[in-house]
Amino acid sequence: MLERTEEFFKNFKIEYALEFIGLAVLVYFVFAVLRGNKARSVSVIFTLYVLVTAVVSYLAKLPVGVSLLFPLVFAIAVVALFATEIKRAIWTGKSKGHDGKHLEGAALQENAKECINEIIKALQNMSKNNVGAIIILSNSNMPTAILDSGVAINSNISSQLIESIFFPKTPLHDGAMVINGTKIQVAGCFLPLSQETNLPKELGTRHRAGIGITETINVTSIIVSEETGVISVAHGGKLKRYADTEMLKNTLRSFYWQDMMN
Amino acid sequence: MKKNEYKVGTPNKILKSLPLAILAIVLAAVTVLLINI
């Protein structure tokens, strides 16, 4: 193998340089798309895939053209999978990173109690008045495309602000609000709907969106029904209805003391 | 999304994408070497 490597460098051809540049650009593009959509685990799979296929090509002495097809096929699959997100990034001209945590450790703990109280107060008020709402508790892990579909708020959590955003006929009331740590990060977001067919018929689009987002991303969503005022909590694609104060407190506590600390 | 403040506290773009770029270059170099020798 060493001799062949030596030979490779001695007889270095322009094709090798072109292959290298093309492949590096392709790999970087795939990594960038995956990072922008919080799919880091797929990046690891992609890295292993490229390495394994390269080793297989070396051992089986496959033609260069065939060997280069492997990473290309993966890149095409990524493009197909994230077509909408890529289109959005192209049209907006940039792919922004949203992974800056707003508060760390001690500051987070200090404010968490207050945030929990404010969120519960808002939820109960909205429930009492049959105001529909959907709040996503995220640990900086919401895909960029979803955050981009809303309007940045980046404000401290207060029950008044939450209620104002969800007040009917206001521009942002129909979308989802994303709470990231102790901040209301974005409001008016569009979420993917759950395609589950076994959901009760009385659950509308808001509930489907609340469940849909937790099916693909490790977040918790809290939904207030517009018709009944019932508060529900969704996590891991499962919906728990009729959430009382205790259940909400436990949900928010586990969000602040477990999810945010990881 | 409107101009936002998410950039606060995060390193600048070039520094942020440097690890990915290095990984992409290394991966591409290894692959090109393996498929051509």
Interface residues (C-beta under 8 A of the other chain):
Chain A: M1 R4 T5 E7 F8 Y16 E19 F20 I21 L23 A24 V25 L26 V27 Y28 F31 A32 R35 T47 V50 L51 A54 V55 S57 Y58 L62 V64 S67 L68 P71 K96 G97 H98 D99 G100 K101 L147 D148 S149 G150 V151 A152 N154 V186
Chain B: M1 K2 K3 N4 E5 Y6 K7 V8 G9 T10 K16 S17 L20 A21 L23 A24 I25 L27 A28 A29 V30 T31 V32 L33 L34 I35 N36 I37
